[in-house]
Amino acid sequence: MTWTVGFDLDMTLIDSRPGVSFAIDTVAAEFQLPLRGADFVQRLGPPLDLLLAEAGAPDELIPALIARYRELYPDVVPRVPAMPGADAALDAVAARNGRLMVVTGKYQPHAQLHLDELGWRIDHLAGGLWSTGKAEALRAQGATVYVGDHAGDMRGAKAADAFAVGVTTGPCDAAELRAAGADIVLSDLTEFPSWLTEYAAA
């Protein structure tokens, strides 16, 4: 069976908290804004402009904040580790001749830096997409499964008619993921290979 499995990136495949927190703290200090990286990373998932707005950044400063953040970000990529089980989850799909895609709210060039840093070979990457906005990319690549940590990921999977796999490694608990449409909820990606075996058999 040939299939395509999509994965979210932040807090699904990578623990981006150390890098994002450092970059936000740096930007906040430079612009003299009361933003705290430690608070910011508790809400990862949506694109940066939405997160900044939710954190109270002045609307007129958001373009400049994003530009500076993007300048800083390549230097923090090495600070960001893979989530537990991420390598095995990707390998499990590849072992079944599956195609791998990453669909993320992260700025696509930054997402590619993480894939390169971790040595992950992905068939297709789509960045800057959030919630149901992910559906078009998932449908275009024929994704049958989408894995994510946020309620927005579950909504995107269901909008694409993909099987929605939630992992409770991000800001949303199991109840929130199920309420958003998760077909199955795993504690983390270490459970994914065995689940995939069962899914393929069914």
C-alpha positions, 0 to 999 in steps of 0.5 A, spaced: 500 500 500 502 506 498 500 512 502 502 519 504 503 521 512 503 528 514 506 531 520 506 537 523 513 540 526 513 544 532 511 540 538 510 534 534 516 532 530 521 537 534 521 541 541 522 548 538 521 551 545 528 552 547 530 556 540 523 559 540 524 562 547 531 564 546 529 568 539 523 571 542 526 574 549 532 577 544 527 580 540 523 583 546 529 586 549 531 589 542 524 592 541 523 593 549 517 589 549 514 585 555 514 579 551 516 572 555 519 567 551 517 562 556 510 564 556 510 564 548 512 557 547 506 554 551 502 556 545 506 554 539 502 552 533 499 558 530 503 562 525 508 567 528 504 573 526 498 570 530 502 568 536 505 575 537 498 579 536 495 574 541 501 576 546 499 583 545 505 585 541 503 592 537 500 591 530 504 596 527 510 593 530 509 586 528 512 586 521 518 588 524 518 583 530 517 578 525 523 580 520 528 581 526 525 574 529 527 571 522 534 574 522 535 571 528 532 564 527 537 560 523 542 561 529 537 557 534 536 551 530 541 547 533 538 548 540 532 544 537 532 537 538 527 532 535 521 530 539 522 523 543 520 517 537 520 522 531 525 518 528 522 512 529 515 515 526 518 517 520 522 511 519 516 507 520 512 510 514 518 510 510 519 502 511 512 501 509 514 505 502 510 511 505 511 518 502 512 523 508 510 530 508 511 536 513 505 541 513 506 546 519 505 553 521 512 555 521 515 559 516 517 554 510 525 556 510 526 555 517 522 549 517 527 546 512 533 548 516 530 544 522 529 538 517 536 539 514 539 539 521 536 533 523 537 529 517 530 528 515 528 526 508 521 529 507 518 528 500 514 534 501 514 540 505 509 546 506 510 552 511 506 558 513 499 554 514 494 553 520 488 549 522 484 548 516 489 552 511 493 545 512 487 541 508 489 544 501 496 542 502 494 535 505 489 534 499 494 536 494 499 530 496 494 525 497 495 525 505 491 519 508 494 520 515 496 527 519 499 527 525 499 533 530 499 536 537 494 542 536 487 542 535 488 546 529 492 540 526 486 536 527 481 541 524 486 541 518 486 533 518 478 533 518 478 538 512 482 534 508 478 527 510 485 525 513 485 520 519 487 525 524 492 522 529 493 527 535 499 527 540 499 530 547 506 533 546 504 540 545 499 545 548 492 541 547 490 535 552 487 529 549 480 532 550 481 538 546 484 534 541 478 529 540 473 535 541 477 538 534 476 531 531 482 527 533 481 519 530 486 517 535 490 520 541 497 518 542 501 520 548 507 521 544 510 519 537 514 513 541 507 510 540 506 511 533 510 505 529 505 500 533 499 504 531 501 505 524 502 497 524 495 496 526 492 502 522 495 498 516 493 491 518 486 494 518 
